[in-house]
Amino acid sequence: MTTTPAPVSNAAFDELFAGRPLMALFRGLGEERSLELARTAWDLGIDLVELPIQSEADVAALAAVAEAGRAEGRLVGAGTVLSARHVELATSAGAAFTVSPGFDPDVVRASTAAGLPSLPGVATASEVQAAMALGLTWMKAFPASLLGTGWFRAMAGPFPAARFVATGGIDASNARAFLDGGARTVAVGSALEDPAQLPALAALLA
């Protein structure tokens, strides 16, 4: 007899992303620089930070930033989570959630089982539908800059319950357009390394 897999949920993001239009994303910057930029983000008012884990050095950086975040009541997630092994690494490093570039039900289930809400990446209506059928409401729209702001309005028609975090190519010049277009949160990375963009990012948090 075939057993239907139990549905999963990432409704925890309802609270995590509530009132947080920006999330910081720091890829491959090492422990020291990641900590420095995380503190820049936190000082600016960006509570959520994501560090992709693509190397041992990345995992070490995630552990350091997650520890610093806990001391300040900030949440730090693991990005580019592609496998159950990555979920294990994220858990051991103290991540509060996981983020993936694509939609893999096995990774979502592994993350959920580990107690970490999973944010999978989507770029098509089929992927959004599959993610929602699994029980998810929050997804990462990736790569957002190539999808464009109109993508979010298009998805809102057939999938009004879907919630999207726009990631990929977002900075101070276009973040507002994506938020106005329907993204609930946008992820910014290199923009936080540019002092000239910080006032504009701060204005989004006002």
C-alpha positions in Angstrom: 0.0 0.0 0.0 1.3 3.4 -1.0 1.7 5.9 1.8 1.2 9.5 1.1 4.1 11.6 2.5 3.1 13.9 5.2 2.9 17.6 4.2 5.5 20.0 5.4 5.3 23.7 6.3 7.5 26.7 6.3 4.9 28.9 7.9 7.5 29.9 10.5 8.6 32.5 7.9 5.4 34.3 8.5 6.9 35.5 11.8 10.6 35.6 10.6 9.9 37.9 7.7 7.1 40.0 9.3 8.1 43.6 9.2 11.5 42.7 7.7 11.6 43.8 4.0 15.4 43.2 3.8 17.6 40.2 4.3 21.4 40.4 4.0 23.2 37.7 2.0 27.0 37.3 2.2 28.6 34.7 0.0 32.1 33.4 0.3 33.5 36.3 2.3 35.2 34.4 5.1 34.6 34.6 8.8 36.1 38.1 9.5 34.5 40.0 6.6 31.1 38.1 7.1 31.0 39.2 10.8 31.9 42.8 9.8 29.1 43.0 7.2 26.6 41.2 9.4 27.2 43.8 12.1 26.7 46.5 9.4 23.4 44.9 8.5 22.3 44.6 12.1 23.3 48.2 12.9 21.2 49.3 9.9 18.2 47.4 11.2 18.4 44.3 9.0 17.8 41.4 11.4 18.0 38.5 9.0 21.3 37.3 7.5 22.0 34.4 5.1 25.4 32.8 4.5 25.6 30.3 1.7 27.6 27.2 2.6 29.7 26.0 -0.3 33.0 25.3 1.5 34.3 24.4 4.9 35.3 28.1 5.3 31.7 29.1 4.6 30.4 26.7 7.3 33.0 28.2 9.7 31.8 31.7 8.8 28.2 30.7 9.3 28.9 29.3 12.7 30.7 32.5 13.7 28.0 34.8 12.5 25.2 32.6 13.9 26.9 32.7 17.3 27.2 36.5 17.1 23.6 36.7 16.0 22.3 34.7 18.9 24.1 37.1 21.3 22.2 40.0 19.7 18.9 38.2 19.1 19.4 38.1 15.4 18.6 35.2 13.0 21.1 33.7 10.7 20.3 31.2 8.0 22.3 28.9 5.7 22.1 29.4 2.0 22.8 27.2 -1.1 21.6 24.2 0.8 21.5 21.5 -1.8 21.5 18.2 0.1 20.7 16.5 3.4 24.4 16.8 4.2 24.2 20.5 3.8 21.2 20.5 6.2 23.4 18.7 8.7 26.1 21.3 8.3 23.6 24.1 8.7 22.2 22.6 11.9 25.7 22.0 13.4 26.6 25.6 12.6 23.6 27.0 14.4 21.6 28.2 11.4 18.0 29.2 12.1 16.7 28.4 8.6 17.8 27.1 5.3 17.7 28.6 1.8 18.1 26.8 -1.5 18.5 28.0 -5.1 16.0 25.5 -6.4 13.2 23.3 -5.3 14.1 19.8 -4.0 11.4 18.2 -1.9 14.0 15.9 -0.2 16.0 18.9 1.0 12.9 20.6 2.2 11.9 17.5 4.2 15.4 17.1 5.6 15.5 20.7 6.7 12.0 20.5 8.2 12.9 17.3 10.1 15.9 19.2 11.5 13.7 21.9 12.8 14.8 24.5 10.3 12.2 26.1 8.0 13.2 25.7 4.4 13.0 28.4 1.7 13.4 26.8 -1.7 14.1 28.6 -4.9 11.5 28.9 -7.7 11.4 30.5 -11.1 8.4 29.0 -12.8 4.7 28.5 -12.1 5.2 24.7 -12.1 7.8 25.1 -9.3 5.6 27.3 -7.3 2.7 24.9 -7.7 4.8 21.9 -6.7 6.2 23.8 -3.6 2.7 24.7 -2.5 1.4 21.2 -3.1 4.1 20.0 -0.7 2.7 22.4 1.9 5.0 25.5 1.5 3.8 29.1 1.4 7.2 30.9 1.3 9.6 30.6 -1.6 12.7 32.3 -2.9 12.2 33.9 -6.4 15.6 33.4 -8.0 17.2 35.0 -10.0 14.9 37.9 -9.3 16.7 40.4 -11.5 16.2 38.2 -14.5 12.6 37.3 -13.6 11.7 41.0 -13.2 9.2 42.7 -11.0 6.3 41.7 -13.3 6.9 38.0 -12.4 5.6 38.6 -8.9 2.3 40.1 -10.1 1.9 37.3 -12.6 2.3 34.6 -9.8 -0.1 36.5 -7.5 -3.0 35.6 -9.8 -2.9 31.8 -9.7 -1.1 31.6 -6.4 -2.5 34.4 -4.0 -1.3 32.5 -0.9 2.3 32.3 -2.1 4.9 34.5 -0.4 8.2 35.4 -2.1 11.6 36.6 -1.1 13.4 38.2 -4.1 17.0 37.1 -4.4 19.6 37.7 -7.1 20.7 41.1 -8.4 19.0 43.2 -5.8 20.5 46.4 -4.5 19.4 49.9 -3.4 18.5 50.9 -6.9 15.9 48.2 -7.5 14.9 46.9 -4.0 11.9 49.2 -3.7 10.6 48.2 -7.2 10.6 44.5 -6.2 8.9 45.2 -2.9 6.3 47.3 -4.6 5.9 44.6 -7.2 4.9 42.0 -4.7 8.0 40.5 -3.1 7.6 40.4 0.7 11.3 40.6 1.4 14.4 41.2 -0.8 17.9 39.8 -0.2 20.8 42.2 -0.6 24.5 41.4 -0.5 27.1 43.6 -2.2 25.0 46.7 -1.6 25.9 46.5 2.1 29.6 46.9 1.1 28.9 50.2 -0.6 28.5 53.1 1.9 26.7 55.1 -0.8 23.8 52.6 -0.8 23.3 52.4 2.9 21.1 55.5 3.3 18.7 54.1 0.6 18.6 50.7 2.2 17.9 52.4 5.6 15.0 54.3 4.0 13.4 50.9 3.0 13.4 49.9 6.7 11.8 53.2 7.9 
